[in-house]
Amino acid sequence: MFGPVLKKLIVPLFAGVLLASSVLAQTGKTAVADLVTLLSAWSGDNLDSIISNAAAKHIDFAGMAECALGKVQWDRLGPARKREFVATFRRLVEHRYYRRWHKIFHKGTLAYVSEANASDDTIVKTLLRVGKKEDVVIWRLRSSDGDLKVISLSVEGKDLLKRLNARFQRHLQKDGFDGLMAWLKDKLDEDDDLETSSAAIILVQ
């Protein structure tokens, strides 16, 4: 136990450290760096709950799911169906993209160019260098649960959410929401062994 005098000195100091960490967590650069570092350090093999939960602290899956589905369709869903869609969408992102992102971030170097606010979002511009190739990667982040979290990224003008939304709309028009959900679940059963040198394809295809 700390003595009364020492406790008076330590408690404010500890509170100051927490406050400083909170402020740092609000920068887009820090949020992006945390996610990239996590995925780079991961082995890229089995996606266990530790990696899944750690990455989820830096990604706004609910916001991503809503944008990818489209506001009109999203607003038609009840709370239970929204939760089901977000959970399925999260599994799809984890299954389809995490290993891709690990490969490209582990091989490459990410340089930070700028950070700016756009409406309710924070936009972080970076340069991804892999070998002799360099791609512009723009990250869009949004405040969620008190922290900035990634809601989308684009590579050389190819935006992840726009590409997903286009696919989802095709399935919605053809088979409705239930058909879309069936297609998403089928995608989870497929192996993803994409091998390519294109960062744009790896990150957002």
C-alpha positions as CSV (number, residue, x, y, z in Angstrom):
1,M,0.0,0.0,0.0
2,F,1.2,3.5,-0.7
3,G,1.6,6.0,2.1
4,P,-0.8,9.0,2.1
5,V,1.9,11.4,0.9
6,L,3.2,9.1,-1.9
7,K,-0.3,8.3,-2.9
8,K,-1.0,12.0,-3.4
9,L,1.9,12.2,-5.8
10,I,1.3,8.9,-7.7
11,V,-2.4,9.2,-8.4
12,P,-2.3,12.5,-10.3
13,L,0.8,11.2,-12.2
14,F,-1.0,8.0,-13.2
15,A,-4.1,10.0,-14.2
16,G,-1.9,12.3,-16.3
17,V,-0.5,9.3,-18.2
18,L,-4.0,7.9,-18.9
19,L,-5.1,11.4,-20.1
20,A,-2.0,11.6,-22.4
21,S,-2.7,8.1,-23.8
22,S,-6.3,9.1,-24.4
23,V,-5.3,12.2,-26.3
24,L,-2.7,10.3,-28.4
25,A,-5.4,7.7,-29.3
26,Q,-7.5,10.4,-30.8
27,T,-5.0,11.2,-33.6
28,G,-5.7,9.4,-36.9
29,K,-2.0,8.7,-37.4
30,T,-1.8,6.8,-34.0
31,A,-4.9,4.8,-34.7
32,V,-3.7,3.8,-38.2
33,A,-0.2,3.0,-36.8
34,D,-1.6,0.8,-34.1
35,L,-3.7,-1.3,-36.5
36,V,-0.9,-1.6,-39.1
37,T,1.6,-2.6,-36.3
38,L,-0.8,-5.2,-35.0
39,L,-1.4,-6.8,-38.4
40,S,2.3,-6.6,-39.3
41,A,3.4,-8.3,-36.1
42,W,0.8,-11.1,-36.4
43,S,2.1,-14.3,-37.9
44,G,-0.6,-14.4,-40.6
45,D,-1.6,-17.9,-39.7
46,N,-4.5,-18.7,-37.4
47,L,-6.8,-15.8,-36.6
48,D,-7.5,-16.4,-32.9
49,S,-9.7,-14.4,-30.6
50,I,-6.7,-12.3,-29.3
51,I,-5.8,-10.9,-32.7
52,S,-9.5,-10.6,-33.7
53,N,-10.4,-8.6,-30.5
54,A,-7.3,-6.5,-30.7
55,A,-7.9,-5.5,-34.3
56,A,-11.6,-4.8,-33.6
57,K,-10.5,-2.1,-31.2
58,H,-9.2,-0.1,-34.2
59,I,-12.0,-0.9,-36.7
60,D,-15.6,0.5,-36.7
61,F,-17.3,-2.7,-38.0
62,A,-20.8,-1.3,-37.3
63,G,-20.1,1.8,-39.2
64,M,-18.4,-0.1,-42.0
65,A,-21.3,-2.5,-42.3
66,E,-23.9,0.3,-42.5
67,C,-21.9,2.1,-45.2
68,A,-21.3,-1.1,-47.2
69,L,-24.9,-2.1,-47.1
70,G,-26.3,1.4,-47.8
71,K,-28.4,3.6,-45.6
72,V,-31.7,2.8,-47.2
73,Q,-31.4,-0.9,-46.7
74,W,-29.8,-0.5,-43.3
75,D,-32.7,1.6,-42.0
76,R,-35.1,-1.2,-43.0
77,L,-33.5,-3.7,-40.7
78,G,-34.6,-4.3,-37.2
79,P,-32.0,-4.4,-34.3
80,A,-31.6,-8.2,-34.4
81,R,-30.9,-8.2,-38.2
82,K,-28.5,-5.3,-37.9
83,R,-26.5,-7.2,-35.2
84,E,-26.5,-10.3,-37.4
85,F,-25.3,-8.4,-40.4
86,V,-22.6,-6.6,-38.5
87,A,-21.3,-9.9,-37.0
88,T,-21.3,-11.6,-40.5
89,F,-19.7,-8.6,-42.1
90,R,-17.0,-8.5,-39.4
91,R,-16.2,-12.2,-40.0
92,L,-16.0,-11.5,-43.8
93,V,-13.5,-8.7,-43.3
94,E,-11.5,-10.8,-40.9
95,H,-11.5,-13.8,-43.3
96,R,-11.0,-12.0,-46.6
97,Y,-8.7,-9.2,-45.7
98,Y,-6.7,-9.7,-42.5
99,R,-4.2,-12.1,-44.1
100,R,-3.9,-9.9,-47.2
101,W,-3.3,-6.8,-45.0
102,H,-0.7,-8.8,-43.0
103,K,1.2,-9.7,-46.1
104,I,1.4,-6.3,-47.6
105,F,2.1,-4.4,-44.3
106,H,4.7,-6.9,-43.2
107,K,6.5,-6.6,-46.5
108,G,6.1,-2.9,-46.9
109,T,6.8,0.4,-45.2
110,L,4.0,2.9,-44.4
111,A,4.9,6.6,-44.5
112,Y,2.5,9.2,-43.1
113,V,1.9,12.3,-45.3
114,S,-1.0,14.2,-43.8
115,E,-4.1,14.2,-41.6
116,A,-7.2,16.3,-41.9
117,N,-10.8,16.5,-40.8
118,A,-13.7,16.1,-43.3
119,S,-17.2,16.5,-41.8
120,D,-17.3,13.8,-39.0
121,D,-14.3,11.9,-40.4
122,T,-10.6,12.0,-40.0
123,I,-8.6,11.5,-43.2
124,V,-5.1,10.1,-43.0
125,K,-3.0,10.1,-46.2
126,T,-0.1,7.6,-46.3
127,L,2.4,6.2,-48.8
128,L,2.8,2.4,-48.9
129,R,6.2,1.3,-50.3
130,V,6.6,-2.4,-51.2
131,G,9.9,-3.0,-53.0
132,K,10.2,-0.4,-55.7
133,K,6.4,0.2,-55.9
134,E,4.7,3.0,-54.1
135,D,0.9,3.4,-53.6
136,V,-1.1,6.2,-52.0
137,V,-3.3,4.7,-49.2
138,I,-6.0,7.0,-47.7
139,W,-7.6,6.0,-44.4
140,R,-11.0,7.2,-43.3
141,L,-11.6,7.1,-39.5
142,R,-14.6,8.0,-37.4
143,S,-15.1,8.4,-33.7
144,S,-16.6,5.4,-32.0
145,D,-16.8,4.6,-28.3
146,G,-14.5,7.5,-27.6
147,D,-11.7,6.5,-30.0
148,L,-10.9,7.1,-33.7
149,K,-11.5,3.8,-35.6
150,V,-10.9,2.9,-39.2
151,I,-14.1,2.8,-41.3
152,S,-12.6,2.5,-44.8
153,L,-9.4,2.8,-46.8
154,S,-8.7,3.5,-50.4
155,V,-5.6,2.6,-52.6
156,E,-4.9,4.7,-55.7
157,G,-8.6,5.8,-55.8
158,K,-10.0,2.3,-55.2
159,D,-12.2,2.5,-52.0
160,L,-12.9,-0.6,-50.0
161,L,-16.5,0.4,-48.9
162,K,-17.5,1.6,-52.4
163,R,-16.4,-1.7,-53.9
164,L,-18.2,-3.7,-51.2
165,N,-21.3,-1.6,-51.6
166,A,-21.4,-2.2,-55.4
167,R,-21.2,-6.0,-54.8
168,F,-23.8,-5.9,-52.1
169,Q,-26.2,-3.9,-54.2
170,R,-26.0,-6.4,-57.0
171,H,-27.0,-9.2,-54.6
172,L,-29.7,-7.1,-53.0
173,Q,-31.3,-6.3,-56.3
174,K,-31.2,-9.9,-57.4
175,D,-31.9,-11.9,-54.3
176,G,-32.9,-9.5,-51.5
177,F,-31.3,-9.2,-48.1
178,D,-31.7,-12.9,-47.3
179,G,-29.9,-13.7,-50.5
180,L,-27.1,-11.3,-49.7
181,M,-26.7,-12.9,-46.2
182,A,-26.5,-16.4,-47.8
183,W,-23.9,-15.2,-50.3
184,L,-21.8,-13.6,-47.4
185,K,-21.9,-16.8,-45.4
186,D,-20.9,-18.8,-48.5
187,K,-17.9,-16.5,-48.9
188,L,-16.8,-17.4,-45.4
189,D,-16.4,-21.0,-46.5
190,E,-14.0,-20.2,-49.3
191,D,-10.2,-20.2,-49.0
192,D,-8.5,-17.0,-49.8
193,D,-5.1,-17.7,-51.3
194,L,-4.7,-14.5,-53.4
195,E,-1.1,-13.9,-54.5
196,T,-0.4,-10.6,-56.2
197,S,2.1,-7.8,-56.0
198,S,-0.6,-5.2,-56.4
199,A,-1.3,-3.4,-53.1
200,A,-4.5,-2.0,-54.5
201,I,-5.8,-5.6,-55.1
202,I,-4.6,-7.0,-51.8
203,L,-6.0,-4.2,-49.7
204,V,-9.4,-3.5,-51.2
205,Q,-10.3,-6.1,-53.8
